[in-house]
Amino acid sequence: MVQTDLSIVDDLVVSLDYTLRLDDGKIIDSSTEQGPVEFLQGRGQIVPGLEQALYGMAVGEEKGVQVAPDEGYGERNDDALQVVPDDVFPSDLDLEPGMALQMRDPSGQVLMAYVTELRADGVLLDFNHPLAGETLHFHVKVADLRAATEEELAHGHVHDSEHAHQD
Protein backbone atom coordinates (compact mmCIF):
# COMPACT_ATOMS: atom_id res chain seq x y z
CA MET A 1 0.00 0.00 0.00
CA VAL A 2 1.47 3.35 -1.05
CA GLN A 3 1.62 6.05 1.62
CA THR A 4 0.59 9.35 0.13
CA ASP A 5 0.39 11.25 3.40
CA LEU A 6 4.12 11.27 4.14
CA SER A 7 5.91 14.54 4.76
CA ILE A 8 9.61 15.00 5.38
CA VAL A 9 10.83 14.06 8.85
CA ASP A 10 14.11 12.64 10.13
CA ASP A 11 15.16 9.22 8.82
CA LEU A 12 12.91 9.22 5.76
CA VAL A 13 14.60 8.61 2.42
CA VAL A 14 14.06 11.75 0.37
CA SER A 15 14.32 11.80 -3.44
CA LEU A 16 14.84 15.41 -4.40
CA ASP A 17 14.95 17.15 -7.76
CA TYR A 18 16.93 20.37 -7.51
CA THR A 19 18.59 23.21 -9.34
CA LEU A 20 21.33 25.21 -7.63
CA ARG A 21 22.20 28.76 -8.66
CA LEU A 22 24.53 31.38 -7.25
CA ASP A 23 23.76 35.09 -6.77
CA ASP A 24 24.50 35.78 -10.44
CA GLY A 25 21.74 33.34 -11.49
CA LYS A 26 24.16 30.89 -13.10
CA ILE A 27 23.13 27.23 -12.69
CA ILE A 28 26.02 25.36 -11.11
CA ASP A 29 24.32 22.04 -10.34
CA SER A 30 21.09 20.29 -11.19
CA SER A 31 19.51 16.85 -10.93
CA THR A 32 18.15 17.16 -14.48
CA GLU A 33 20.57 14.71 -16.10
CA GLN A 34 21.27 12.17 -13.33
CA GLY A 35 17.81 12.20 -11.73
CA PRO A 36 16.80 13.02 -8.16
CA VAL A 37 19.37 12.87 -5.38
CA GLU A 38 18.49 10.46 -2.54
CA PHE A 39 19.51 10.97 1.08
CA LEU A 40 18.46 10.22 4.64
CA GLN A 41 16.83 13.31 6.11
CA GLY A 42 18.34 14.56 9.37
CA ARG A 43 21.71 12.85 8.91
CA GLY A 44 23.67 15.87 7.64
CA GLN A 45 24.10 14.47 4.14
CA ILE A 46 23.13 17.76 2.49
CA VAL A 47 23.93 21.34 3.53
CA PRO A 48 22.22 22.25 6.84
CA GLY A 49 20.21 25.21 5.50
CA LEU A 50 18.61 23.11 2.78
CA GLU A 51 17.97 20.16 5.07
CA GLN A 52 16.14 22.40 7.57
CA ALA A 53 13.97 23.93 4.83
CA LEU A 54 12.73 20.51 3.67
CA TYR A 55 10.98 19.48 6.90
CA GLY A 56 7.23 19.09 6.36
CA MET A 57 7.35 19.02 2.56
CA ALA A 58 5.33 16.32 0.75
CA VAL A 59 5.78 14.49 -2.58
CA GLY A 60 5.20 16.87 -5.48
CA GLU A 61 5.76 19.98 -3.38
CA GLU A 62 8.34 22.47 -4.61
CA LYS A 63 9.86 25.72 -3.42
CA GLY A 64 12.81 28.03 -3.57
CA VAL A 65 15.32 27.92 -0.71
CA GLN A 66 18.05 30.50 -0.12
CA VAL A 67 20.96 29.21 1.99
CA ALA A 68 23.43 31.66 3.54
CA PRO A 69 27.12 30.62 3.65
CA ASP A 70 27.02 29.77 7.37
CA GLU A 71 24.24 27.23 6.67
CA GLY A 72 25.85 26.04 3.41
CA TYR A 73 29.54 25.44 2.82
CA GLY A 74 30.76 27.99 5.35
CA GLU A 75 32.52 31.30 4.96
CA ARG A 76 35.80 31.46 3.07
CA ASN A 77 38.81 31.11 5.34
CA ASP A 78 41.92 32.84 3.98
CA ASP A 79 44.04 30.75 6.37
CA ALA A 80 42.96 27.66 4.41
CA LEU A 81 45.38 28.57 1.60
CA GLN A 82 48.75 26.82 1.71
CA VAL A 83 51.79 26.62 -0.55
CA VAL A 84 52.95 23.01 -0.87
CA PRO A 85 56.35 22.10 -2.40
CA ASP A 86 56.24 20.52 -5.87
CA ASP A 87 58.05 17.39 -4.69
CA VAL A 88 55.05 16.39 -2.53
CA PHE A 89 53.18 15.45 -5.72
CA PRO A 90 53.94 12.49 -8.02
CA SER A 91 56.12 13.65 -10.93
CA ASP A 92 53.63 12.25 -13.48
CA LEU A 93 50.72 14.28 -12.04
CA ASP A 94 49.90 17.14 -14.40
CA LEU A 95 48.67 19.84 -12.00
CA GLU A 96 46.31 22.53 -13.30
CA PRO A 97 44.48 25.40 -11.58
CA GLY A 98 41.02 24.27 -10.46
CA MET A 99 42.05 20.61 -10.10
CA ALA A 100 40.66 18.85 -7.02
CA LEU A 101 43.07 16.73 -4.98
CA GLN A 102 42.66 14.43 -2.00
CA MET A 103 45.35 15.19 0.55
CA ARG A 104 46.08 13.72 3.99
CA ASP A 105 46.96 15.86 6.98
CA PRO A 106 49.65 14.67 9.45
CA SER A 107 47.01 12.75 11.44
CA GLY A 108 45.90 10.87 8.30
CA GLN A 109 42.58 12.68 7.84
CA VAL A 110 41.58 13.04 4.17
CA LEU A 111 41.04 16.65 3.06
CA MET A 112 39.97 18.03 -0.29
CA ALA A 113 42.19 20.73 -1.76
CA TYR A 114 41.92 22.71 -4.97
CA VAL A 115 44.91 23.86 -7.01
CA THR A 116 44.74 27.65 -7.08
CA GLU A 117 48.04 28.60 -8.63
CA LEU A 118 51.30 27.03 -9.82
CA ARG A 119 54.20 29.06 -8.42
CA ALA A 120 57.96 28.95 -8.52
CA ASP A 121 58.00 28.07 -4.79
CA GLY A 122 55.34 25.33 -5.06
CA VAL A 123 51.64 24.82 -5.56
CA LEU A 124 49.10 27.11 -3.89
CA LEU A 125 46.30 24.91 -2.56
CA ASP A 126 42.93 26.09 -1.29
CA PHE A 127 41.35 23.86 1.36
CA ASN A 128 38.07 25.83 1.28
CA HIS A 129 35.11 24.18 -0.41
CA PRO A 130 34.66 25.80 -3.87
CA LEU A 131 31.26 27.14 -2.75
CA ALA A 132 32.49 28.55 0.57
CA GLY A 133 31.29 32.12 1.04
CA GLU A 134 28.52 31.73 -1.56
CA THR A 135 24.80 32.18 -0.97
CA LEU A 136 23.10 29.14 -2.47
CA HIS A 137 19.78 29.48 -4.31
CA PHE A 138 18.01 26.12 -4.60
CA HIS A 139 14.81 25.29 -6.40
CA VAL A 140 13.68 21.93 -5.04
CA LYS A 141 10.87 19.50 -5.72
CA VAL A 142 10.20 16.40 -3.65
CA ALA A 143 10.13 13.52 -6.14
CA ASP A 144 9.52 10.72 -3.64
CA LEU A 145 9.55 9.82 0.05
CA ARG A 146 9.84 6.41 1.66
CA ALA A 147 10.70 4.84 4.97
CA ALA A 148 14.35 3.86 5.30
CA THR A 149 15.21 0.19 5.68
CA GLU A 150 16.72 -1.05 8.94
CA GLU A 151 20.03 -1.54 7.09
CA GLU A 152 19.99 2.04 5.73
CA LEU A 153 19.30 3.40 9.22
CA ALA A 154 22.09 1.28 10.71
CA HIS A 155 24.58 2.34 8.02
CA GLY A 156 23.42 5.98 8.05
CA HIS A 157 22.98 6.30 4.29
CA VAL A 158 20.69 5.30 1.43
CA HIS A 159 21.48 2.07 -0.39
CA ASP A 160 21.20 2.04 -4.18
CA SER A 161 18.16 -0.15 -4.82
CA GLU A 162 19.54 -1.30 -8.20
CA HIS A 163 22.59 -2.86 -6.51
CA ALA A 164 21.06 -3.88 -3.17
CA HIS A 165 20.25 -7.44 -4.25
CA GLN A 166 23.34 -8.25 -6.32
CA ASP A 167 25.70 -10.93 -5.01
RAKA-V433865 format. One record per pair of residues at least 4 apart in sequence whose ideal C-beta (glycine too) atoms are under 7 Angstrom apart, sorted by sequence separation. I is the first residue (numbers start at 1). J is the second residue. D is the distance in whole Angstrom. If there is no record, write none. Layout:
BEGIN
I,J,D ; I,J,D
END
This chain:
BEGIN
8,12,6 ; 21,25,6 ; 22,26,6 ; 31,35,6 ; 46,50,5 ; 47,51,7 ; 48,52,6 ; 49,53,7 ; 50,54,7 ; 57,61,5 ; 67,71,5 ; 68,72,7 ; 69,73,7 ; 70,74,7 ; 84,88,5 ; 89,93,5 ; 95,99,6 ; 104,108,6 ; 105,109,5 ; 128,132,4 ; 148,152,4 ; 150,154,6 ; 151,155,6 ; 160,164,7 ; 21,26,6 ; 31,36,5 ; 40,45,6 ; 46,51,5 ; 67,72,4 ; 69,74,6 ; 70,75,7 ; 104,109,7 ; 118,123,6 ; 119,124,6 ; 131,136,7 ; 148,153,5 ; 152,157,7 ; 159,164,5 ; 6,12,7 ; 8,14,6 ; 21,27,5 ; 22,28,6 ; 31,37,6 ; 39,45,4 ; 69,75,5 ; 89,95,6 ; 104,110,6 ; 105,111,6 ; 152,158,6 ; 21,28,7 ; 39,46,6 ; 117,124,4 ; 152,159,6 ; 19,27,6 ; 20,28,6 ; 102,110,6 ; 103,111,5 ; 115,123,6 ; 116,124,4 ; 151,159,7 ; 20,29,4 ; 116,125,7 ; 20,30,7 ; 41,51,7 ; 102,112,6 ; 103,113,5 ; 115,125,6 ; 116,126,5 ; 19,30,5 ; 114,125,7 ; 18,30,7 ; 53,65,4 ; 100,112,6 ; 101,113,5 ; 113,125,4 ; 114,126,5 ; 18,31,5 ; 41,54,7 ; 113,126,7 ; 17,31,5 ; 100,114,6 ; 101,115,7 ; 113,127,5 ; 50,65,6 ; 98,114,7 ; 99,115,4 ; 111,127,6 ; 114,130,6 ; 50,67,6 ; 98,115,6 ; 49,67,3 ; 97,115,5 ; 17,36,5 ; 18,37,7 ; 49,68,7 ; 96,115,6 ; 97,116,6 ; 16,36,5 ; 47,67,6 ; 95,115,5 ; 97,117,6 ; 15,36,4 ; 16,37,5 ; 49,71,3 ; 15,38,5 ; 48,71,5 ; 49,72,6 ; 95,118,6 ; 14,38,7 ; 47,71,7 ; 13,38,6 ; 14,39,6 ; 47,72,5 ; 47,73,7 ; 13,40,6 ; 14,41,5 ; 95,123,6 ; 11,40,6 ; 12,41,5 ; 11,41,7 ; 10,41,6 ; 11,42,6 ; 9,41,7 ; 10,42,3 ; 8,41,6 ; 81,116,7 ; 83,119,7 ; 86,122,6 ; 85,122,5 ; 86,123,6 ; 83,121,6 ; 84,122,5 ; 83,122,5 ; 84,123,5 ; 14,54,7 ; 83,123,7 ; 83,124,5 ; 84,125,6 ; 81,124,6 ; 82,125,5 ; 81,126,5 ; 82,127,7 ; 8,54,5 ; 9,55,7 ; 80,126,6 ; 8,55,5 ; 80,127,4 ; 8,56,6 ; 80,128,5 ; 7,56,5 ; 8,57,5 ; 7,57,6 ; 7,58,5 ; 77,128,6 ; 6,58,7 ; 76,128,5 ; 6,59,7 ; 74,129,7 ; 73,129,4 ; 76,132,5 ; 75,132,6 ; 76,133,4 ; 73,131,4 ; 74,132,5 ; 75,133,5 ; 72,131,7 ; 73,132,5 ; 72,134,7 ; 69,132,7 ; 69,133,5 ; 72,136,5 ; 69,134,6 ; 69,135,6 ; 68,135,6 ; 67,135,7 ; 66,135,6 ; 67,136,4 ; 66,137,6 ; 67,138,7 ; 64,137,7 ; 65,138,4 ; 64,138,7 ; 64,139,5 ; 65,140,6 ; 62,139,7 ; 63,140,6 ; 62,140,6 ; 62,141,4 ; 61,142,5 ; 60,142,7 ; 59,142,5 ; 58,142,6 ; 57,142,5 ; 59,144,6 ; 59,145,6 ; 50,138,6 ; 47,136,7 ; 36,143,4 ; 40,148,6 ; 22,134,6 ; 23,135,6 ; 40,152,7 ; 45,157,7 ; 43,156,6 ; 22,137,7 ; 20,136,6 ; 21,137,4 ; 40,156,7 ; 40,157,6 ; 20,138,6 ; 40,158,6 ; 39,158,6 ; 18,138,6 ; 19,139,5 ; 38,158,5 ; 18,139,7 ; 18,140,5 ; 17,140,7 ; 16,140,6 ; 17,141,4 ; 16,142,6 ; 17,143,5 ; 16,143,6 ; 14,142,7 ; 15,143,4 ; 15,144,4 ; 14,145,6 ; 12,145,5 ; 13,146,5 ; 12,146,7 ; 12,147,6 ; 13,148,5 ; 12,148,7 ; 8,145,7 ; 11,148,5 ; 6,145,4 ; 13,152,7 ; 11,153,6 ; 13,158,5
END
